[in-house]
Amino acid sequence: MRMINRTIRRWLLAGLIAVLAFAAAACSGGSSGGTSSGSTGGSSGGSGSGGQSQGQSQSAAGTSAEPVKISFLHWRTEDEPALREIIKRFEAEHPNVTVSMEIVPPENYVQTVKTRAISNEIIADVFYMHPGDLFITVAKAGRLLDLTDEPMTGRYHDNILPAGQYDGRQYGYPYTANYVGVIYNKGLLDRLGLTFPGTWEEFLEMCEKLKAAGIAPLANGAADGYPVRHAMYPILSQLAHQSSYGSVQNYIAAMMEGKIPVSDPVLQEGAEMFRILAEKGYYPMENLSSKYDQASALFAKEEAAILMTGSWAMSSVLQQNPNIELGLATIPLRSGPAYGINMIGLIVGIDSTSKHQAEAKAFLDFLSSPEIAKLHQEMTLIPTLIKGIESDDKLLKLISEKMANAVPAMSDFSTKQAYMDAIGDLMARVLSGQSLQEATGEVQKRFDSIAKE
């Protein structure tokens, strides 16, 4: 990769900081447009404080016999083929119900849901949420239907249900989980006589050999903002797990209370690792001006060896290049053992202001059935969290094996997304060439501001 001069580095840094600042602002409100996919008829709008007693279209026997359209909102463009097939099957079993699917780009999704949650506008009859901050914000706003006593609750693994609970009640179901680390091109490494390493020194050696062969070691697509966070979560979660706090959950709890400064050893070590990767040219500067889709395409074309993201991206890569042989790993730390990272992929819930709660429950119940959950995971290569599902798929088995010995992602416990955005800013600054000392000072100002909120 060609070197980029200091002027261009500054330009990239300014642009990337603007992207990350927008992402932080998106979490605090404002309006954002989305793109519709599938049927585009009118929304099943509602207003008021929500709850099961509001106007519902069901008869005493359950769903209405009259034609009903329910809305389904998410950001998972990669899952669209699977969700279209699931909707097709649901509508075949419920001929009076039409499901209108709306897909909002990931960079706009949090803003869209939060804006709808604090207004009288329906979010959607059924919709996805990120765990942590977004789920808690929507639950606090009273915009989620209580699912505690629904029979389908019992189909989910008990140990993951707390991610969808608020104030002791079940308001959403953690539906998928992902292994977060890196996806690598195993076939490419094999052809070069390389294997994915287990130590930091060996990792740097592998990256140097890839670079010498004219292949970008790492692809990320940081211009979209969120891919930087996906790149940092595995490293920082490993470090937090091994910190004096004893666990990722304890570390993030302390951060949410304003007790973790940017100078904390976990954040400093993670940023230093990123700085080294950028300085050596293993994280090319082009990543900072590339979007996620561009990075994914670069990886699928075998022009980059490693994609810094989670297992959720595997199906999209295989759609672009069915012949690519993929592996999953995590970037090893400079000291201490390496751990894989598990991340709750999404939480699915029902808007409490829905006028079609029976039909929304029927759709959620359908999604929660073992048969459909298995179909979902086999089409998306993302494990679903329903009991009793097994698969013979080679990649799903690989993901499950990796997840069995992994620790939780820090984002699963974050109740203030602004902190995650600020840490992403820290990583972006050092990747862009800013000194760690200067970057620490700038980001500490954001930490101080968040702590006062």
N, C-alpha and C positions, 0 to 999 in steps of 0.2 A: 504494500500500500504506500502511496506517495505521502511524503510529509506535508503537513499543512502549516503555514507560517503563523506567527503569533497573532497577526491582525485577524486572520480568519478564525483562529481559536476564540478570540474575544467576541467575534460576531456570533459564532455558534453558541458560546456561553450565554450571551444576552438573549438569543432566541430561545434556548432551552429553558432558561430561567423564566421567560415570559410564558412558555407552555406550562411549566410547573405551577406558576402563580395562577394561571387560569384554572388549572385543575383544583387548586386550593379554593379559589373563589367559587368553583362549581359546587363544592360541598356546602357552601353557605347560603345558596339560594339563587334566584334569577331564573329566567325562562330559557328553554332550549327546545328547538324543534327536533323531531324524530322522523324516521322513515317507516312507512307502513309496508308490511309484507303480507300477502294473502288477501283475504276479504277486507274491504275498507269501509264497510258500512258504519252507521252511527254508533257511538259509544253508549254503553249502558250506564250513563252518568247517574250520580246520586249526590246528596249533600247531607249535612248534619253531623252529629257526633259519632255516628256509626253504631255497630252492635247488631246482634242477631235479631232484634225485635223490629228493625227497620223494614220498609216495604220489600217484600220478597215475591218472586213470581211463582213459587211452588204452591201446589195444593197440599192437602194434608198427607197425601200419598207420596210426595216428593217433588220431582221436577215437573214443570208445567207441560201440558200437552200442546200449548200454543207455541208457535215459532219464537225462538229466543236467540239473540246474538250476544255472546259474551266476549270480552276483550282479554287478550293475553299479551303481556308486555315483558320484554327481556332485551338483553344486549348480545346474546350469543349467536352472532352471524354464522359461526362455524357449525353450529348445531341445527341450522335451519332445515337441512334435508331430513334429519331424524324427527324434528318437531312437526314438520309437514306430514310425515308418515303417521305419527302418533295422532295428530289432529284428524287426519283422514279416517283412521280406525275409530276414534271416539265419535265422530259425526255419523259413522255407519251404525254404531250402536245406539246413538241418540239422534235420530233423524230430525227431531224438532230443534236441535241446538246447532248453531253455527259459531265457530271459534274464529275471531278476527285477531290475527297475530300482528303485533307491532314490534319492530326491532329498532332500538335507539343505539347509535354508535357508543362504544364503551366510554369514550372520553366525555360524552354528554349525559351518560345514564344517571349518575348520582344526582346531578343538578336537576334533571327532569323529574325523578321520583320525589326528591325533597320538595321541589316547587309544588308539585301536585299534592303532596301530603299536607302542606300547611295551607292549602287553599280549599275551596269547595269543589274543586275538580276531582273527578275520580282518577285514581292512579291507573287502575285496570282491575277488572274483576279478579283475575289471577295474574300474579307478577313475581318476578325474580328480585332478590335483594342480595347485596354483598353482606357477609357476616360482619358483626361488629358495628361500626358507626352508623351505616345506612339502616340496618335492621333496627337498631335501638332508636334512631331518630323517628322512623315510621311508627314503631310500637308506642313510643312516648306520645306521639300525636294522636293516638287512638284510632289509627287507620288500618289496624289488622284485626281480622276476625279471630276470636278465641277458638283454637282447635283442640284444646286439652282433652275433651271428652269424646272426640271423634274416633271411631273404631280404627281408622287408618293410621292413627298415631302409633298403634302397637306394631305396625309393620316396619318401623324404623329402628335402627340399632340404638339401644338405650344410651350408650356412651356419647353419642353425637347429638342427641336431642337438646341438651342445654344450650347449644349454639342458637337455637330458635326459640328460646324462652325469654320472657321478660316479666319481672315482678311475680315470678313463680308460676306463670301460665305459659302454655304452648301457643305461640302466635305464628309459627312458621316451621317448615320442615327443612333441615339441611339435606339437600337432595343429592349432591355430588361432592366428591372430594378429588383432589389432584395431588400428584407428586410434583413438588416444585424444586427445581435445581437447574439442570440444563438438558436439552435434547442434543444428542450428537450423532453424526453420520458414521455409524459403525463400519459400513462398507468402505467408506473413504479412508478411514483410519487403517483398516485392514490392508488396503491396497498400498498404503504408504509404510506398512510395517509398524504401525503404532497401535498402542492400546490406551484406553483412558486410564490415567494415572491415579494413584492413591495418596500422593503427597504433593505439597505445594511446589517443591523444587522440580519434581517430575512433570507437574502440570506446566510450569514455565518452559521446561525443555520441549515438551510436546508442542506448545504454542509457537516456539521459535522454529521448529522444524516445519510446521504448517505454513508459517509466514515465509520461510525460505522457499517453499514449494509454490508460492504464489497464491495461497489460499488464506482468506481471512480467518483467523482463529475463532473470533467471537462476533456474532451478529445479535443486535438488540432492537434497533428501531426506536431510539429514545425520543425522537421528535414528538411522539404522541404523549409523552409524559409518563403514563402508567407503566410502560415496559421497564423503565429504570427501577421502579419499585419491585417489579417481578424479578429483576436481576439481583436486587439487594436482599430480598427477604431470605433466600437460602443461607447466605453468608451471615447476615446479622442474627438470624434465628439460631443458627448453630452456636454462634458466639454467646448469645444470651443464655442458651441452654447450659453452657459451661461456665457462666459467670457466677459471681458470689451470690446472686439472687436465687440460684438453684433451679430455676425453670424459666421458660419463655414467658409463661403466664405471670409469674411474679415480677419479672423484669418490666413487662409492659404495664402491669398495674402500677408500678412505681413511676413509670413515665407519665401515665395518665394523671397522676397526682402531682406532676411537676417536679419530681425528685431526681430526674435523670437529666443532667446537662449534656450539651453537645460534646463536651470534653470527656465524657464517660469513655472508659477503655473499649467497650463493645463498639460504639460508633466510630471511635478513632481507628481501631484496628480494621474494621470493615472498609472505611474510607481509604485507609492506607493500601489495602489490597487492591481496591479499584484504581488508585493512583498508579500503582506499579503496572497494572495491566495496560493502562492508557499510555504511560511513559514508554513502555517497551513496544508499543504499536500493536499489541495483541487485541486491544479493544480499539479498532480504527476510528478516527475522528468522524468518518462518514456516518457512523452510527448515530451521532448527535443530530444530524440533519435528515436522517431516514425515518420513515414511519414504520410501524410494526409490520404492515402488510409487505412493505419493501424488504424488510429484514427476513421475513418468512420466505419470500420468493427467492432471495439470494441464497438462503440455506437450502431450499428445495432444489435449486439449480446446481447445488453442490459447489458453489463458489465460496461458501463459508462452512466451516466444519462443525461449529457449535452454535446453537440458538439458545440464548439466555432467557428461558421461559419455563412454563410448566407443562405437564403431560397433556393438558387440554389442547395444546397446539398440534399434537401428533396427527390427528385425523385430517386437519387442514393441510399439513405438509404432504401427507400421503395422497390427498386429492390432487395436489400439484405434481407429485412425482411418485407414482405407485411402486416404482422399483427401488426406491431408496430404502436402505436398511438402517433402522433407527436404534439408538440406545439411550438409556436414561442414567444420569449420574448427578453428582453434586461437585462443585468446585471445592477441593480440599482446603482446609485452613492452613495457616503458616505453622501452627502448632496445635496439638491435640487431635483427637479422633474426628473423622468426618461423619456427619449425620445427614440423612435425607430429611426433607421437610414435607409434611402433610399440610394441605390447605383446604378448608371447606370451600368448595367451588361456588355454591350458591344456596340461598334459602328461598323457598317458594311459599307464598302466602296468598290470602284472599283479602281484598279491600273490604273493610267493615261497612263502607257506604254503598257497596254493590246492591243493585236492585234485583240481582239474579243470583242470590247466594246459594240456592239449591243446585242450580246448574254449575256454578263455580265449584262447589264442593264435589259434584259429580266428576268434573274434569280433573280436579286435584286427586280425587280417589282413583281415577283411571291412571294418572301419572304415577301414583303410589302403588299400583298393583305390580307384583313380581314379574309378570309377563311383559308389561310395558317398560318397567324399569330395566329389565334385561335387554330389551330391544334398544332402549335409549343408550345404554352403555356400549353395546356392540356396534352401534352406528356412529357413536361419537368417540369411542375409546376412552371414555371418562367413567370411572366406577361410580355407580349409584349406591346409596346408603340404605337399601332395603334388605331386610333379612332374607337369607336363603337363596341368594342369587350366585350362581357359579357360571364360569365361562371357559370355553376351550380356546378362546382367542389368544394367540401367542403374546401380543402386546399387552392385552389386559392382564394376563398372568404376570408379565414383567412389571407392570405398574403396581399390581397388588403385592408382589414380592418386595418391591422397593418401599412401599408404604408401610409394610409390616414392621420395619425397624426404624421408622422415621419419627421425628418430633414435630410438634405443632408449629405452624407459621405464626410469626408475631402479629400479622394483620388480623388473625382470627380473634385476638383479644383486645384490639384497639377500639376504644369507644370515642376517640377523637381523631378523625381522619387527617386533620390538619398536622398532627405530629408525623404521620407517615409521609405526607406530602413534603414536609420540611426536611425529613431525612433523605427523601428522594432528591431534594434540592442540594443537600450536602454532597451526595454521590455524584450528581450531575456536574457540580462545580469542580470537583477534583478530576473527574473524567475529562473536563474541558481544559484542564491545565492550570486551574487556580491552585495556589498553595493550600495545603490542609489547614494551616494556621489562619489564613485569611478567610477560607470557606467556613471554618468553625465559628469565627467571630460573626460573620454575616448571618449564619443560620441560628446562632444563639439568640439573636434579636427576634427571630420568628418564634423560637421556643418560649422566650419571655412573654411575648404577646399572647401566645396560646394559653399559657398558664394563668393569665389574667382574665380570660374569658369565662 
